[in-house]
Amino acid sequence: MQTLAIYLYVMAVGFVAAGMLASFVQLVSGRPLRFGLEPQSVAASLGGVAIRVLAGPAIIMRNAWRGVQIEARPKTWFGASAVIAALWSLFSGAFLLDLAMKL
């Protein structure tokens, strides 16, 4: 039971970080973060990839929610997207917590 609580905590850290990063990018740029990259300089493209790697779960869940509400996609797509976002959040949360422990 304690292990499950740790996994849920790490997953929550990853998802909160993804949401904060996606919201910050939307605040600065005025448009929501997407997976598509526009051709820019090499440094901007690498930074964009790094941002999308950390903010991926928030992007997936926003698109899944939009698909259910607006495009009337089946609920199974939302469930599959939630599982993918949860695993991605777990991995990014573990990375962020490990990074915080080393600092």
Stockholm file with secondary structure:
# STOCKHOLM 1.0

chainA/1-103         MQTLAIYLYVMAVGFVAAGMLASFVQLVSGRPLRFGLEPQSVAASLGGVAIRVLAGPAIIMRNAWRGVQIEARPKTWFGASAVIAALWSLFSGAFLLDLAMKL
#=GR chainA/1-103 SS CHHHHHHHHHHHHHHHHHHHHHHHHHHHHSSCCCSCCCCCCHHHHHHHHHHHHHHHHHHHHHHHHHHHHTSCCCHHHHHHHHHHHHHHHHHHHHHHHHHHHHC
#=GC SS_cons         CHHHHHHHHHHHHHHHHHHHHHHHHHHHHSSCCCSCCCCCCHHHHHHHHHHHHHHHHHHHHHHHHHHHHTSCCCHHHHHHHHHHHHHHHHHHHHHHHHHHHHC
//
